[in-house]
Amino acid sequence: MSNSSKAAPDRVVVSFENYYGDYCVDIFFRADGTFGFEECRRDPEDGASWRSLHRYSGLVFGSAQEAIAKARATVAWLSEDARR
């Protein structure tokens, strides 16, 4: 398969990290013009690599603002951080 047939990777446009630095939510832009988000976690004992948690990436939004609003409504720690 040639590289030209592969879909372009999603591009993160904003990332929110919790106070402790072990959870984040990435808001991303897709090649088709839509947006989405994903929650990730990293553990210090595994080299601090991020791992996807809930697979929200399949949700589709028309704007970054819509994706952020849904992420805040869905991800408990992000909602709590927004109230601080």
C-alpha positions, 0 to 999 in steps of 0.5 A: 500500500502506498503512503498516498492511500493512507488517511492523514493523521488527526492533528491535536489543536488543544490539549488539557492536562489535569493538575497531577499530569497523569490525565489529559484530553486532546481535542483534534482536527480530522482531515475531513474537517470534523473535530473529536476528543480523546481522554488519555492517561500516563503512568510514571512506571511505564515511561510516561507514555500516554494511553487512550482510556475511553475511546471517545475519538469516534464522536464527531463534532463540527467545531473545536468548541463543540468537542470541548463542551462535550469533553467537559460534560463527559470527563469528570476531572475536566469538568471539575478543573473548568470550575476552578 
